[in-house]
Amino acid sequence: MTARMSTYAPTVEYSAQGTKLNRRGIETRRLILETAIQVLAEGAATPPSANLVAREAGVTWGTIQHQFGDADGVWAAVLDHVEGLTDDVLLRVRHHSSLRRQIAEVVRALWRIYDTDTARAVENLRRGLPNDQQDLAVQYPQTAARLRRLDQAWEVQWSSLFESIDTSATKLRKLSTMLPGALRGLHDQARMTSFTADIDTAVDCLIDSVTAYLS
């Protein structure tokens, strides 16, 4: 597997030991993060394995420790790395006075996001980590904190997507937890079948159902 290098600069310039990274160190860090996203997106390890990331990136475990400290540091850095990458898609969502058009706009935007390695990586990471929040906080404290931050950011983004629509705030909150899961399920189904017309029909049905629920 060959990792694809990103075109944007990394936001972290220090190792886990607090030493400032030189240019080579920054490039190595970026390679590891891009490789981790690919490994996670492909679901190659459950639970996720930082050792596999090191092997695929062609670096030693000592390099992983220097850059991130441990597996918790790797997953936390991955979440830092991907945070905000979906913002551009959501910021381009237009606001409509029609409830159905607004729902359709949001659904199509989320569908585009779920079609990326980044989204699959985050979802597979979540699935591979402990479900119990106490266990997660104990075993992966940095990762748990980043996931909480992502969830909080989603709540803010979700509210902004429907600021032009006069509808029930309670229903919107409930929908914010249901719609992503429904779309992920449909997207996983789309990847496993060639019947794209059926998937399009299912997405249209979901849009109609959500519209009826919020009406």
Secondary structure as UniProt FT lines:
FT   TURN            16..17
FT   HELIX           23..41
FT   TURN            42..43
FT   HELIX           50..57
FT   HELIX           61..68
FT   HELIX           71..82
FT   TURN            83..86
FT   HELIX           87..91
FT   HELIX           99..114
FT   HELIX           117..128
FT   HELIX           133..139
FT   HELIX           141..161
FT   TURN            162..164
FT   HELIX           169..192
FT   HELIX           196..214
//
